[in-house]
Amino acid sequence: MWNEKNLFTGCVDVPLTRKGVDEAIQAGKILSTMPFDIVYTSALVRSKMTAMLALTQHCCQKVPIIIHNEKEEARFFSQIYSEDTKNQSLPVVTAWQLNERMYGDLQGLNKQETAEIFGKEQVYNWRRSYAVRPPNGESLEMCLKRAVTYFKDNIEPQLMAGKHVMVVAHANSLRSIIMYLDNLTPQEVINLELSTGVPMLYIYKDGKFIRRGSPAGPKEASVYAYTSNLALYKQKCDEMLQETLKER
C-alpha cells in the first residue's frame, strides 16, 4: 500500500493493495497444479498474504499452517496432534531473513520529495547500488548476505531431500537469492528487475539450479516435463480435478 503512495517501505509491515491481492490470486492459479511440500515467507504481512492467497487456488486443497518456532510456548500452543490433519496441512515457515531490504531513515518518506531534498543521484545510489547503504539502513549486499545465508542453511536442505518448495518474499531479498542461484555479478543483480506476482520456477538437480522462468499456467504440460516427479504430480492433480468436477 505504501508503493501506491510512492513511499519507501522496506521492513515496515504494510499490507497488500487490492491489486496485490488480485496478483497473488492470479499467481496461485498459475501454480495451482505445481507440487509444494513446504512454503517459506518473510515475516512481513504482505509476503504472508501473498502466500496464503496464492494457496487458496491450489488443487491439493491442503490448509496452509504457519509454523511458530519463536518460543517454546509458541511451539507447544500451535502443535497439531492428529496425523491425519498434518497430512492435510501445508507447513508455512516465516523468516525475518527473507524480509525486504531495510531502508533505515528513508522508510515512510515520499520518494519524490526525498529526491528533491537529497538529489536524484544520491537517492538513486541509495536505492540501486550494491554496497551503498541509505542512512541507518541496509545495502543490497547486506540484504543478500542474510537472505542467501538463510536459503543455504534452511531451504537448500529441503531441496536436497527432494522436497518441492515455494518461497514468497520481496524484490530485494528475492533478487539476492536469484543472484546466488544464477551466479550473477553485482552489476547484473542491480539491473535485475522483478515483476510483482509473477512466479519463477527453478529446478534443483544434481546440486545445481536450473532456471525455467515463469510457468505458463496450469494447462501447460511443458512445465512438468523437467523431472519425472513433476510429470507424475501433474497426472495426480489432473485426476483430483476430474474427481472434484464429477462431485459437483
C-alpha positions, 0 to 999 in steps of 0.5 A, a space after each residue: 500500500 505504501 508503493 501506491 503512495 510512492 513511499 519507501 517501505 522496506 521492513 515496515 509491515 504494510 499490507 497488500 493493495 487490492 491489486 496485490 491481492 488480485 496478483 497473488 490470486 492470479 499467481 496461485 492459479 498459475 501454480 495451482 497444479 505445481 507440487 509444494 511440500 513446504 512454503 517459506 515467507 518473510 515475516 512481513 504481512 504482505 509476503 504472508 498474504 501473498 502466500 496464503 492467497 496464492 494457496 487458496 487456488 491450489 488443487 491439493 486443497 491442503 490448509 496452509 499452517 504457519 509454523 511458530 518456532 519463536 518460543 517454546 510456548 509458541 511451539 507447544 500452543 500451535 502443535 497439531 496432534 492428529 496425523 491425519 490433519 498434518 497430512 492435510 496441512 501445508 507447513 508455512 515457515 516465516 523468516 525475518 531473513 527473507 524480509 525486504 531490504 531495510 531502508 533505515 531513515 528513508 522508510 515512510 518518506 515520499 520518494 519524490 520529495 526525498 529526491 528533491 531534498 537529497 538529489 536524484 543521484 544520491 537517492 538513486 545510489 541509495 536505492 540501486 547500488 550494491 554496497 551503498 547503504 541509505 542512512 541507518 539502513 541496509 545495502 543490497 549486499 547486506 540484504 543478500 548476505 542474510 537472505 542467501 545465508 538463510 536459503 543455504 542453511 534452511 531451504 537448500 536442505 529441503 531441496 536436497 531431500 527432494 522436497 518441492 518448495 515455494 518461497 514468497 518474499 520481496 524484490 530485494 531479498 528475492 533478487 539476492 537469492 536469484 543472484 546466488 542461484 544464477 551466479 550473477 555479478 553485482 552489476 547484473 543483480 542491480 539491473 535485475 528487475 522483478 515483476 510483482 506476482 509473477 512466479 519463477 520456477 527453478 529446478 534443483 538437480 544434481 546440486 545445481 539450479 536450473 532456471 525455467 522462468 515463469 510457468 505458463 499456467 496450469 494447462 501447460 504440460 511443458 512445465 512438468 516435463 523437467 523431472 519425472 516427479 513433476 510429470 507424475 504430480 501433474 497426472 495426480 492433480 489432473 485426476 483430483 480435478 476430474 474427481 472434484 468436477 464429477 462431485 459437483 
